[in-house]
Amino acid sequence: MMVTTHMSSGQKPSASVFRYMVAENNKKMEHYMSKQSTIDMIKVMQAYVDGKEVEYKGYDGWYKADIPTWDWADCEYRIKPQATKMTVAEINEQLGFEIEVVAG
């Protein structure tokens, strides 16, 4: 999340707005700069280097990142999940009830 204010050039934010901006920035930095998040970022970038498809999260879903900008502060990236094949029995087990396949 990007916190911005609409002020004219040279105008300073009020003390309360400034404290809010600093607090939001600190929360974001704590999230993005943790050791685990760094490891996760490296995994995604290494997958891209290895030729795997990487996606970024848009407003309404995930999209292919042909040439990622790696803007981790404002964008979420992931390795595109691989499609998996499942049997009807496996689907039934995950759903917790049985579905019936009817041929056309």
C-alpha positions in Angstrom: 0.0 0.0 0.0 1.3 3.4 -1.0 0.5 6.2 1.4 0.4 9.6 -0.3 -1.0 13.0 0.5 -2.2 15.6 -1.8 -0.3 18.7 -1.0 1.1 21.6 -3.0 4.9 21.8 -3.5 6.7 22.8 -0.4 3.7 22.2 1.9 4.5 19.8 4.8 2.0 17.2 6.2 0.5 17.7 9.6 2.2 15.9 12.5 -0.6 13.3 12.7 -0.5 12.7 8.9 3.3 12.4 9.1 3.1 9.9 12.0 0.6 7.8 10.1 2.8 7.8 7.0 5.8 6.7 9.0 3.9 4.0 10.8 2.5 2.6 7.5 5.9 2.7 5.9 7.4 0.9 8.9 4.8 -1.8 8.8 5.4 -2.3 5.1 9.2 -2.4 5.6 8.9 -5.0 8.4 6.9 -7.2 6.1 9.1 -6.9 3.1 12.4 -7.0 4.8 12.0 -10.1 6.9 14.4 -13.0 6.3 11.6 -15.3 5.2 10.1 -12.8 2.7 13.6 -12.3 1.3 14.0 -16.0 0.8 10.5 -16.1 -0.9 11.5 -13.3 -3.2 14.7 -15.1 -4.2 12.7 -18.3 -5.0 10.5 -16.4 -7.3 13.3 -14.5 -9.0 15.3 -17.7 -9.4 12.3 -19.5 -10.9 12.2 -16.6 -13.5 15.9 -17.0 -14.3 15.3 -20.8 -14.7 12.6 -20.1 -17.3 9.5 -20.7 -15.2 6.5 -18.5 -15.6 6.1 -15.8 -13.0 2.9 -13.9 -12.4 2.0 -10.6 -10.7 -1.2 -9.8 -8.8 -3.5 -7.3 -10.4 -6.8 -5.9 -9.1 -8.8 -8.8 -10.4 -6.4 -11.8 -10.6 -3.0 -13.0 -11.5 -1.3 -12.0 -14.8 1.8 -13.2 -16.6 4.9 -11.1 -15.9 6.8 -11.3 -19.1 9.5 -8.9 -17.9 9.1 -8.4 -14.1 10.0 -5.1 -12.6 10.5 -6.6 -9.2 8.7 -3.8 -7.5 8.2 -5.8 -4.3 7.0 -2.8 -2.2 3.9 -2.3 -4.4 3.4 -5.6 -6.3 3.0 -9.2 -5.3 4.7 -11.9 -7.5 4.5 -15.7 -7.5 5.6 -18.7 -9.5 2.7 -19.7 -11.7 1.1 -22.8 -10.1 1.2 -25.9 -12.2 -2.0 -27.6 -13.2 -2.5 -30.9 -11.5 -4.6 -33.9 -12.7 -6.9 -35.5 -10.2 -9.1 -38.5 -10.4 -12.9 -38.3 -9.6 -12.2 -40.2 -6.4 -9.5 -37.6 -5.3 -11.9 -34.8 -6.1 -14.7 -36.5 -4.1 -12.3 -37.0 -1.2 -11.3 -33.3 -1.2 -15.0 -32.1 -1.5 -16.2 -34.4 1.2 -19.1 -35.7 -0.9 -19.4 -37.6 -4.1 -19.9 -36.3 -7.6 -21.0 -38.4 -10.4 -19.5 -38.1 -13.9 -22.2 -38.5 -16.6 -21.0 -39.1 -20.2 -22.8 -37.1 -22.8 
